[in-house]
């Protein structure tokens, strides 16, 4: 797998880079369709928001996009990953006063998900690993993913596609790699990410398309009881688009309760440049 480091190939990352030392940085995972980085502007905007929150120098968007296209190299389908660290320097945890961020861009093959999951749905379990609460980091897609790693290590059954995670107070937050939505009659509900969780780019698309279609949507704290009484559940991220849930910890759900107009709109809008 070839990769670009600060726009150059054949280079390596210094061992003292703060991304390696402390997870001091951010990343974006971007679907490539028809040779284009999907939802590019949304991904770039989230990366810039994260940079402002962490006080990391924002990379030039035009240069970054040029590097993305170099990595895509006219390949029609795949995944682009962007990793941005604060670079090297500083004393211990204290960041350096003058930053030279490290920027990685690389292409990988499209993951081989089973066909038809957008309609047939997936099996999901509950994870024991909890998400810590920290409003200063909530919503960020930072390089610190240890909670998700521990949660994902809880199962090896290939028929289980995702695990849902709660915070330390027991509220449902997200999947290990996805955001969660609940279908209640004619409205949608999704967890509040004010103290933990990742504000997914595809989550934004779902919310925007729901508003366009006139589907009511609320952001709130969700409990296990809310899932037990729900008509349907679905997950979203930048690679899967939407996956309805057909089973959660033995509880059956009808994938057809997820509005088909919403699924179609998200799958159409979510896999194009924009």
C-alpha positions in Angstrom: 0.0 0.0 0.0 1.6 3.2 -1.2 1.0 6.4 0.9 1.9 10.0 0.9 3.5 11.7 3.9 3.3 15.5 3.7 2.8 15.0 0.0 5.8 12.8 -0.6 6.1 9.1 -1.2 8.8 6.8 0.1 9.1 8.7 3.5 8.5 7.4 7.0 7.0 8.9 10.1 9.5 9.9 12.9 9.3 7.7 16.0 8.8 10.9 18.1 5.7 12.0 16.1 3.0 12.9 18.6 0.5 10.9 16.7 2.5 7.8 17.5 3.5 8.9 21.0 0.1 10.1 22.2 -2.5 9.7 19.6 -2.3 13.5 19.2 -4.3 14.0 15.9 -7.3 13.3 13.8 -8.4 11.1 10.9 -11.0 10.8 8.2 -12.2 7.7 6.3 -13.6 8.6 2.9 -15.4 6.4 0.4 -14.3 6.6 -3.2 -16.9 6.1 -5.9 -16.5 6.7 -9.6 -13.0 7.9 -8.9 -14.2 10.7 -6.6 -13.8 11.2 -2.8 -17.4 11.1 -1.5 -18.7 13.8 0.7 -15.4 15.6 0.4 -16.5 19.0 1.7 -18.1 17.5 4.7 -15.0 15.4 5.6 -12.8 18.4 5.1 -15.0 20.6 7.3 -15.1 18.0 10.1 -11.3 17.8 9.9 -11.0 21.5 10.1 -13.4 21.7 13.1 -11.3 19.1 14.8 -8.1 21.0 14.1 -9.6 24.1 15.7 -10.7 22.2 18.8 -7.3 20.6 19.2 -5.4 23.7 18.1 -3.6 21.9 15.3 -2.7 23.9 12.2 -5.3 23.4 9.5 -3.9 21.9 6.3 -4.5 23.6 3.0 -7.7 22.2 1.6 -6.6 22.4 -2.1 -3.3 20.7 -1.4 -5.0 18.0 0.6 -7.5 17.3 -2.2 -4.7 17.2 -4.8 -3.0 14.5 -2.6 -6.3 12.6 -2.3 -6.6 12.5 -6.1 -3.0 11.4 -6.5 -3.7 8.4 -4.2 -7.0 7.5 -5.9 -5.0 7.5 -9.2 -8.1 7.0 -11.3 -9.2 3.9 -9.5 -13.0 3.8 -9.5 -13.7 2.3 -6.0 -12.0 2.2 -2.7 -11.3 4.0 0.5 -9.1 7.1 1.2 -7.8 7.6 4.7 -6.4 11.0 5.9 -4.4 11.1 9.1 -3.3 14.4 10.6 -1.0 14.6 13.6 0.4 17.6 15.5 3.9 16.5 14.3 7.0 16.1 16.5 8.2 18.2 19.4 7.1 19.6 22.7 8.0 18.4 26.2 6.0 15.4 27.2 2.3 16.2 26.8 3.0 19.9 26.3 2.5 20.7 22.6 5.2 22.6 20.8 4.8 26.3 20.3 5.7 26.0 16.7 3.9 23.1 15.0 4.9 21.2 11.9 1.9 18.8 11.5 2.3 15.4 9.8 -0.2 14.6 7.0 -0.8 11.1 5.7 -3.0 10.2 2.8 -3.4 6.7 1.5 -5.8 4.5 -0.6 -7.0 1.0 0.3 -9.4 -1.4 -1.4 -13.1 -1.3 -0.8 -14.1 -3.6 2.2 -16.0 -6.7 1.1 -19.2 -6.3 3.0 -21.9 -9.0 2.2 -24.2 -7.9 -0.5 -27.7 -6.6 0.2 -27.2 -5.5 3.9 -28.8 -2.1 3.1 -32.1 -3.9 2.6 -31.8 -7.2 4.6 -30.2 -5.7 7.7 -27.5 -6.7 10.1 -27.2 -8.5 13.5 -25.8 -6.3 16.3 -24.8 -6.9 19.9 -24.3 -4.8 23.0 -20.7 -4.1 24.1 -19.6 -4.2 27.7 -16.9 -1.6 27.1 -18.2 1.9 28.0 -17.3 5.3 26.5 -15.8 7.8 28.8 -17.4 11.3 29.0 -15.5 14.4 28.0 -17.3 17.3 26.4 -14.0 18.8 25.2 -13.4 15.7 22.9 -17.0 14.8 22.1 -17.8 14.5 18.4 -14.1 14.4 17.3 -12.7 11.7 15.2 -9.4 11.7 17.0 -6.6 9.1 16.8 -7.6 7.9 20.3 -9.8 4.8 19.6 -8.8 2.5 22.4 -12.4 2.2 23.7 -13.6 1.1 20.2 -10.7 -1.3 19.9 -11.6 -2.9 23.3 -15.3 -3.1 22.3 -14.6 -4.6 18.9 -12.4 -7.3 20.5 -15.5 -8.5 22.5 -16.7 -10.7 19.6 -15.4 -12.7 16.7 -18.7 -14.0 15.2 -18.7 -12.9 11.6 -22.5 -12.9 11.5 -22.5 -10.0 14.0 -21.7 -6.8 12.0 -21.5 -4.2 14.8 -21.6 -3.6 18.5 -23.5 -0.8 20.3 -21.7 1.2 23.0 -23.0 3.0 26.1 -21.5 5.8 28.1 -20.6 5.4 31.8 -24.1 6.5 32.8 -25.7 3.7 30.7 -27.0 5.8 27.8 -26.6 4.5 24.3 -24.1 6.5 22.2 -23.1 4.8 19.0 -21.6 1.6 17.4 -17.9 0.8 17.4 -17.7 2.2 13.9 -21.1 3.8 13.2 -23.8 6.1 14.5 -27.2 4.9 15.7 -30.7 5.9 14.8 -34.0 4.7 16.3 -37.3 4.5 14.3 -40.4 5.3 16.4 -43.5 5.3 14.3 -43.1 8.2 11.9 -40.1 9.9 13.6 -36.4 9.2 14.1 -34.3 9.6 17.2 -30.5 9.6 17.5 -28.2 9.8 20.6 -27.0 13.1 21.9 -23.2 13.3 21.4 -22.6 16.2 23.7 -20.2 14.3 26.1 -18.9 11.4 24.0 -19.1 9.7 20.6 -18.1 10.6 17.0 -20.2 13.0 15.0 -20.2 11.0 11.8 -20.3 12.6 8.4 -23.0 10.2 7.2 -25.0 11.0 10.4 -25.1 14.5 9.1 -26.3 13.3 5.7 -29.1 11.2 7.4 -30.2 14.2 9.4 -30.2 16.5 6.4 -32.1 14.1 4.2 -34.6 13.4 6.9 -35.3 17.1 7.2 -35.6 17.4 3.4 -38.1 14.5 3.3 -40.1 16.0 6.2 -39.3 13.1 8.6 -39.2 14.4 12.2 -35.9 13.7 14.0 -34.8 14.4 17.6 -31.4 14.3 19.3 -31.7 12.9 22.8 -30.4 10.6 25.4 -31.4 7.0 24.6 -31.7 4.1 26.9 -32.0 0.3 26.4 -35.7 0.7 27.0 -35.9 3.0 24.0 -34.4 0.3 21.8 -36.7 -2.4 23.3 -39.8 -0.3 22.3 -38.5 0.9 19.0 -40.1 0.0 15.7 -36.8 -0.2 14.0 -33.1 0.6 14.2 -30.4 1.5 11.7 -26.7 2.4 11.6 -24.8 4.8 9.5 -21.2 5.6 8.5 -19.3 6.9 5.5 -18.6 3.4 4.0 -21.8 1.5 4.7 -24.2 4.4 4.2 -27.2 2.9 6.0 -27.5 -0.6 7.6 -30.9 -1.5 9.1 -30.7 -3.7 12.2 -32.6 -7.0 11.9 -31.5 -8.3 15.3 -30.0 -6.7 18.5 -29.0 -9.1 21.3 -31.8 -11.6 20.3 -34.5 -8.9 19.8 -35.8 -9.0 16.2 -36.5 -5.8 14.2 -38.1 -5.3 10.8 -35.6 -3.7 8.4 -38.6 -2.5 6.4 -39.5 -0.1 9.2 -36.6 2.1 8.1 -38.2 4.6 5.6 -37.2 3.4 2.1 -37.2 7.0 0.8 -34.6 7.9 3.4 -32.4 4.9 2.6 -32.5 5.7 -1.1 -31.8 9.4 -0.5 -28.9 8.7 1.8 -27.4 6.0 -0.4 -27.6 8.4 -3.4 -26.4 11.6 -1.8 -23.8 9.9 0.5 -21.7 8.3 -2.3 -21.0 11.3 -4.5 -18.5 14.1 -4.5 -19.8 17.1 -2.6 
